[in-house]
Amino acid sequence: MIYRSFQCYVYLLMKKPKTQRTEFTRKRYNTVSTIYDLVEWPVEQIWYKKWRRELWQQIHGPKVLEIGVGTGKNISHYPGNVELTGIDLSPGMLKRAKKILPESMNDSVTLREMDAQQMDFPDGTFDQVVATFVFCSVPDPVIGLQEAHRVTKPGGKLHLLEHMRAEQPFLAGLMEALDVPIHYVTGVHIARQTVANVEKAGWQIEQVKELTAKGIFKKIEAIKSY
Ligand SMILES: C[S@@+](CC[C@H](N)C(=O)[O-])C[C@H]1O[C@@H](n2cnc3c(N)ncnc32)[C@H](O)[C@@H]1O
């Protein structure tokens, strides 16, 4: 009964215009921003830290966009000699990232509040776009990925770490069923098909690396070929 009510609520939420769904996500992340680092600590130590390190070793810019900087967990991995712009929808998350940004990076890193679905950068601004665990939360992921494509230079690249719907049918079904309550509480979708979304947005996939069993965590590299 309670679960059904949850489902109805989120179904109605999904039917709402993108602006309202975006506002819901912004509020959820503002709320979780105070406990985000604590909750993520175990997975950060076991998995995320080493995946971030590997991803950022591929980033040479010179102009780099990070979408969904969150509380700034990638900041310690930012390479030198790049001009980096980081954006996030949630002022609560961004405030934490700004707090830990070292003064020595003030000239090379700019952090701004902005919606990935509607960025105010001109076409073809960046050489590389990075996002880690973000397109599970962007209300319309294909629009966000299309925007990322628009602001990337032709020949530029997209680098993602993402969790998504498992490939194994039983687990995929379970994730679909749990997607609703989890989204309601955290703002995250656990059953997105992010590799397909990247392709739908016009990117050409270059590499998909499985990071865990069952196809849940992946590192995705794609190129803007036109
Ligand atoms: C799961 S957190 C990941 C944060 C960080 N990238 C990390 O690796 O820890 C997702 C982040 O995406 C941001 N986000 C969600 N929708 C967004 C949007 N439409 N535009 C920009 N940021 C968005 C959220 O505010 C949140 O900070």
The ligand as a MOL file (V3000), in Angstrom:
LIG
                    3D

  0  0  0     0  0            999 V3000
M  V30 BEGIN CTAB
M  V30 COUNTS 27 29 0 0 0
M  V30 BEGIN ATOM
M  V30 1 C 25.3410 11.5370 -6.9590 0
M  V30 2 S 25.8900 13.1960 -6.9510 0 CHG=1
M  V30 3 C 27.5320 13.0190 -7.6180 0
M  V30 4 C 28.4340 14.1640 -7.2280 0
M  V30 5 C 29.8820 14.0620 -7.6950 0
M  V30 6 N 29.9750 14.0980 -9.1310 0
M  V30 7 C 30.5490 12.8280 -7.1600 0
M  V30 8 O 31.1540 12.0940 -7.9420 0
M  V30 9 O 30.5200 12.6170 -5.9340 0 CHG=-1
M  V30 10 C 24.9830 13.8880 -8.3300 0
M  V30 11 C 25.2180 15.3700 -8.4980 0
M  V30 12 O 24.6170 15.7740 -9.7360 0
M  V30 13 C 24.0130 17.0290 -9.5300 0
M  V30 14 N 22.9580 17.2280 -10.5530 0
M  V30 15 C 21.7890 16.5670 -10.6830 0
M  V30 16 N 21.0710 17.0620 -11.6940 0
M  V30 17 C 21.8120 18.0520 -12.2350 0
M  V30 18 C 21.6090 18.9690 -13.3030 0
M  V30 19 N 20.4960 18.9360 -14.0260 0
M  V30 20 N 22.5690 19.8780 -13.5720 0
M  V30 21 C 23.7250 19.9100 -12.8370 0
M  V30 22 N 23.9690 19.0860 -11.7980 0
M  V30 23 C 23.0370 18.1610 -11.5030 0
M  V30 24 C 23.4580 16.9550 -8.1150 0
M  V30 25 O 23.1660 18.2210 -7.5670 0
M  V30 26 C 24.6070 16.2300 -7.3890 0
M  V30 27 O 25.5360 17.1260 -6.8760 0
M  V30 END ATOM
M  V30 BEGIN BOND
M  V30 1 1 1 2
M  V30 2 1 2 3
M  V30 3 1 2 10
M  V30 4 1 3 4
M  V30 5 1 4 5
M  V30 6 1 5 6
M  V30 7 1 5 7
M  V30 8 2 7 8
M  V30 9 1 7 9
M  V30 10 1 10 11
M  V30 11 1 11 12
M  V30 12 1 11 26
M  V30 13 1 12 13
M  V30 14 1 13 14
M  V30 15 1 13 24
M  V30 16 1 14 15
M  V30 17 1 14 23
M  V30 18 2 15 16
M  V30 19 1 16 17
M  V30 20 1 17 18
M  V30 21 2 17 23
M  V30 22 1 18 19
M  V30 23 2 18 20
M  V30 24 1 20 21
M  V30 25 2 21 22
M  V30 26 1 22 23
M  V30 27 1 24 25
M  V30 28 1 24 26
M  V30 29 1 26 27
M  V30 END BOND
M  V30 END CTAB
M  END
